[in-house]
Amino acid sequence: MAKVKREINTVDSNSQEVLAIQQNTADFYVKNGLIPKPLKAASFIDLSLSQGK
């Protein structure tokens, strides 16, 4: 049996990187018609985990 490669699931502590990744995801969803209008990641992302809270 082949070993399963596990994904990294640690909390990213860089808030700007977290926002950038989530903004790219939101932009992808708009571009592909999955959501009707653009969103700003800062309006729907909870950064408390990345800030150690």
MARBAMAR-985855 format. One record per residue: residue number from 1; x, y, z of N, C-alpha, C in turn. Coordinates in nm, 3 decimals, decimal comma. Example, Ala and Ser with C-alpha at 12.3 -4.5 7.8 and 13.67 -1.06 7.14 Angstrom:
2
pt n = 1	n.X = 1,319	n.Y = -0,569	n.Z = 0,780	ca.X = 1,230	ca.Y = -0,450	ca.Z = 0,780	c.X = 1,320	c.Y = -0,330	c.Z = 0,780
pt n = 2	n.X = 1,285	n.Y = -0,225	n.Z = 0,708	ca.X = 1,367	ca.Y = -0,106	ca.Z = 0,714	c.X = 1,290	c.Y = 0,003	c.Z = 0,787
This chain:
53
pt n = 1	n.X = 0,084	n.Y = -0,119	n.Z = 0,000	ca.X = 0,000	ca.Y = 0,000	ca.Z = 0,000	c.X = 0,088	c.Y = 0,125	c.Z = 0,000
pt n = 2	n.X = 0,052	n.Y = 0,220	n.Z = -0,082	ca.X = 0,127	ca.Y = 0,346	ca.Z = -0,088	c.X = 0,093	c.Y = 0,433	c.Z = 0,031
pt n = 3	n.X = 0,193	n.Y = 0,507	n.Z = 0,075	ca.X = 0,170	ca.Y = 0,598	ca.Z = 0,187	c.X = 0,092	c.Y = 0,719	c.Z = 0,139
pt n = 4	n.X = 0,004	n.Y = 0,768	n.Z = 0,224	ca.X = -0,075	ca.Y = 0,886	ca.Z = 0,193	c.X = 0,003	c.Y = 1,009	c.Z = 0,236
pt n = 5	n.X = 0,015	n.Y = 1,105	n.Z = 0,146	ca.X = 0,082	ca.Y = 1,229	ca.Z = 0,180	c.X = -0,020	c.Y = 1,322	c.Z = 0,246
pt n = 6	n.X = 0,004	n.Y = 1,359	n.Z = 0,366	ca.X = -0,087	ca.Y = 1,445	ca.Z = 0,442	c.X = -0,064	c.Y = 1,591	c.Z = 0,406
pt n = 7	n.X = -0,173	n.Y = 1,666	n.Z = 0,403	ca.X = -0,158	ca.Y = 1,809	ca.Z = 0,377	c.X = -0,116	c.Y = 1,879	c.Z = 0,505
pt n = 8	n.X = -0,049	n.Y = 1,990	n.Z = 0,489	ca.X = -0,006	ca.Y = 2,069	ca.Z = 0,603	c.X = -0,128	c.Y = 2,143	c.Z = 0,656
pt n = 9	n.X = -0,156	n.Y = 2,129	n.Z = 0,784	ca.X = -0,275	ca.Y = 2,193	ca.Z = 0,841	c.X = -0,243	c.Y = 2,277	c.Z = 0,963
pt n = 10	n.X = -0,127	n.Y = 2,341	n.Z = 0,960	ca.X = -0,091	ca.Y = 2,431	ca.Z = 1,068	c.X = -0,150	c.Y = 2,570	c.Z = 1,040
pt n = 11	n.X = -0,165	n.Y = 2,648	n.Z = 1,143	ca.X = -0,219	ca.Y = 2,783	ca.Z = 1,130	c.X = -0,109	c.Y = 2,876	c.Z = 1,081
pt n = 12	n.X = -0,138	n.Y = 2,949	n.Z = 0,976	ca.X = -0,044	ca.Y = 3,047	ca.Z = 0,921	c.X = -0,051	c.Y = 3,173	c.Z = 1,006
pt n = 13	n.X = 0,063	n.Y = 3,217	n.Z = 1,058	ca.X = 0,062	ca.Y = 3,333	ca.Z = 1,148	c.X = 0,079	c.Y = 3,466	c.Z = 1,076
pt n = 14	n.X = 0,093	n.Y = 3,464	n.Z = 0,944	ca.X = 0,111	ca.Y = 3,587	ca.Z = 0,867	c.X = -0,027	c.Y = 3,633	c.Z = 0,817
pt n = 15	n.X = -0,085	n.Y = 3,732	n.Z = 0,882	ca.X = -0,219	ca.Y = 3,780	ca.Z = 0,847	c.X = -0,230	c.Y = 3,828	c.Z = 0,703
pt n = 16	n.X = -0,128	n.Y = 3,895	n.Z = 0,653	ca.X = -0,132	ca.Y = 3,946	ca.Z = 0,516	c.X = -0,132	c.Y = 3,832	c.Z = 0,416
pt n = 17	n.X = -0,058	n.Y = 3,725	n.Z = 0,446	ca.X = -0,056	ca.Y = 3,609	ca.Z = 0,357	c.X = -0,192	c.Y = 3,539	c.Z = 0,358
pt n = 18	n.X = -0,251	n.Y = 3,528	n.Z = 0,475	ca.X = -0,384	ca.Y = 3,466	ca.Z = 0,487	c.X = -0,485	c.Y = 3,544	c.Z = 0,404
pt n = 19	n.X = -0,485	n.Y = 3,677	n.Z = 0,417	ca.X = -0,578	ca.Y = 3,761	ca.Z = 0,340	c.X = -0,553	c.Y = 3,747	c.Z = 0,190
pt n = 20	n.X = -0,427	n.Y = 3,743	n.Z = 0,149	ca.X = -0,395	ca.Y = 3,732	ca.Z = 0,006	c.X = -0,447	c.Y = 3,599	c.Z = -0,051
pt n = 21	n.X = -0,428	n.Y = 3,491	n.Z = 0,022	ca.X = -0,475	ca.Y = 3,360	ca.Z = -0,025	c.X = -0,627	c.Y = 3,360	c.Z = -0,036
pt n = 22	n.X = -0,694	n.Y = 3,412	n.Z = 0,065	ca.X = -0,840	ca.Y = 3,413	ca.Z = 0,063	c.X = -0,894	c.Y = 3,508	c.Z = -0,043
pt n = 23	n.X = -0,825	n.Y = 3,620	n.Z = -0,067	ca.X = -0,868	ca.Y = 3,713	ca.Z = -0,172	c.X = -0,855	c.Y = 3,648	c.Z = -0,309
pt n = 24	n.X = -0,747	n.Y = 3,574	n.Z = -0,329	ca.X = -0,730	ca.Y = 3,501	ca.Z = -0,456	c.X = -0,842	c.Y = 3,401	c.Z = -0,476
pt n = 25	n.X = -0,882	n.Y = 3,335	n.Z = -0,369	ca.X = -0,992	ca.Y = 3,238	ca.Z = -0,378	c.X = -1,123	c.Y = 3,308	c.Z = -0,413
pt n = 26	n.X = -1,152	n.Y = 3,420	n.Z = -0,347	ca.X = -1,275	ca.Y = 3,495	ca.Z = -0,376	c.X = -1,275	c.Y = 3,545	c.Z = -0,520
pt n = 27	n.X = -1,161	n.Y = 3,594	n.Z = -0,566	ca.X = -1,150	ca.Y = 3,642	ca.Z = -0,705	c.X = -1,172	c.Y = 3,528	c.Z = -0,804
pt n = 28	n.X = -1,120	n.Y = 3,410	n.Z = -0,773	ca.X = -1,140	ca.Y = 3,292	ca.Z = -0,858	c.X = -1,288	c.Y = 3,258	c.Z = -0,867
pt n = 29	n.X = -1,358	n.Y = 3,263	n.Z = -0,754	ca.X = -1,501	ca.Y = 3,231	ca.Z = -0,752	c.X = -1,581	c.Y = 3,328	c.Z = -0,838
pt n = 30	n.X = -1,548	n.Y = 3,457	n.Z = -0,831	ca.X = -1,617	ca.Y = 3,558	ca.Z = -0,913	c.X = -1,587	c.Y = 3,533	c.Z = -1,060
pt n = 31	n.X = -1,461	n.Y = 3,513	n.Z = -1,092	ca.X = -1,419	ca.Y = 3,492	ca.Z = -1,231	c.X = -1,490	c.Y = 3,373	c.Z = -1,294
pt n = 32	n.X = -1,515	n.Y = 3,270	n.Z = -1,215	ca.X = -1,577	ca.Y = 3,147	ca.Z = -1,267	c.X = -1,727	c.Y = 3,141	c.Z = -1,243
pt n = 33	n.X = -1,786	n.Y = 3,252	n.Z = -1,199	ca.X = -1,930	ca.Y = 3,261	ca.Z = -1,185	c.X = -1,989	c.Y = 3,186	c.Z = -1,066
pt n = 34	n.X = -1,905	n.Y = 3,153	n.Z = -0,969	ca.X = -1,954	ca.Y = 3,080	ca.Z = -0,853	c.X = -2,019	c.Y = 3,171	c.Z = -0,749
pt n = 35	n.X = -1,980	n.Y = 3,298	n.Z = -0,750	ca.X = -2,047	ca.Y = 3,399	ca.Z = -0,666	c.X = -2,077	c.Y = 3,519	c.Z = -0,755
pt n = 36	n.X = -2,186	n.Y = 3,592	n.Z = -0,727	ca.X = -2,230	ca.Y = 3,695	ca.Z = -0,821	c.X = -2,150	c.Y = 3,825	c.Z = -0,822
pt n = 37	n.X = -2,087	n.Y = 3,862	n.Z = -0,711	ca.X = -2,015	ca.Y = 3,989	ca.Z = -0,710	c.X = -1,886	c.Y = 3,976	c.Z = -0,630
pt n = 38	n.X = -1,787	n.Y = 4,061	n.Z = -0,660	ca.X = -1,659	ca.Y = 4,054	ca.Z = -0,590	c.X = -1,673	c.Y = 4,079	c.Z = -0,440
pt n = 39	n.X = -1,589	n.Y = 4,013	n.Z = -0,363	ca.X = -1,585	ca.Y = 4,031	ca.Z = -0,219	c.X = -1,445	c.Y = 4,069	c.Z = -0,176
pt n = 40	n.X = -1,436	n.Y = 4,145	n.Z = -0,069	ca.X = -1,307	ca.Y = 4,175	ca.Z = -0,007	c.X = -1,285	c.Y = 4,072	c.Z = 0,103
pt n = 41	n.X = -1,172	n.Y = 4,002	n.Z = 0,098	ca.X = -1,145	ca.Y = 3,895	ca.Z = 0,194	c.X = -1,150	c.Y = 3,947	c.Z = 0,339
pt n = 42	n.X = -1,107	n.Y = 4,068	n.Z = 0,361	ca.X = -1,105	ca.Y = 4,123	ca.Z = 0,497	c.X = -1,245	c.Y = 4,131	c.Z = 0,558
pt n = 43	n.X = -1,349	n.Y = 4,131	n.Z = 0,472	ca.X = -1,485	ca.Y = 4,143	ca.Z = 0,523	c.X = -1,544	c.Y = 4,011	c.Z = 0,569
pt n = 44	n.X = -1,481	n.Y = 3,897	n.Z = 0,533	ca.X = -1,539	ca.Y = 3,769	ca.Z = 0,573	c.X = -1,439	c.Y = 3,671	c.Z = 0,635
pt n = 45	n.X = -1,315	n.Y = 3,712	n.Z = 0,656	ca.X = -1,214	ca.Y = 3,624	ca.Z = 0,714	c.X = -1,189	c.Y = 3,664	c.Z = 0,859
pt n = 46	n.X = -1,190	n.Y = 3,564	n.Z = 0,947	ca.X = -1,158	ca.Y = 3,585	ca.Z = 1,088	c.X = -1,009	c.Y = 3,558	c.Z = 1,106
pt n = 47	n.X = -0,933	n.Y = 3,661	n.Z = 1,134	ca.X = -0,788	ca.Y = 3,649	ca.Z = 1,147	c.X = -0,742	c.Y = 3,617	c.Z = 1,290
pt n = 48	n.X = -0,834	n.Y = 3,591	n.Z = 1,379	ca.X = -0,797	ca.Y = 3,569	ca.Z = 1,518	c.X = -0,702	c.Y = 3,450	c.Z = 1,535
pt n = 49	n.X = -0,720	n.Y = 3,344	n.Z = 1,457	ca.X = -0,628	ca.Y = 3,229	ca.Z = 1,469	c.X = -0,488	c.Y = 3,265	c.Z = 1,422
pt n = 50	n.X = -0,478	n.Y = 3,342	n.Z = 1,313	ca.X = -0,346	ca.Y = 3,377	ca.Z = 1,264	c.X = -0,275	c.Y = 3,478	c.Z = 1,355
pt n = 51	n.X = -0,352	n.Y = 3,541	n.Z = 1,443	ca.X = -0,294	ca.Y = 3,637	ca.Z = 1,537	c.X = -0,271	c.Y = 3,573	c.Z = 1,674
pt n = 52	n.X = -0,291	n.Y = 3,443	n.Z = 1,683	ca.X = -0,265	ca.Y = 3,372	ca.Z = 1,807	c.X = -0,369	c.Y = 3,389	c.Z = 1,914
pt n = 53	n.X = -0,492	n.Y = 3,425	n.Z = 1,878	ca.X = -0,598	ca.Y = 3,448	ca.Z = 1,977	c.X = -0,691	c.Y = 3,331	c.Z = 1,983
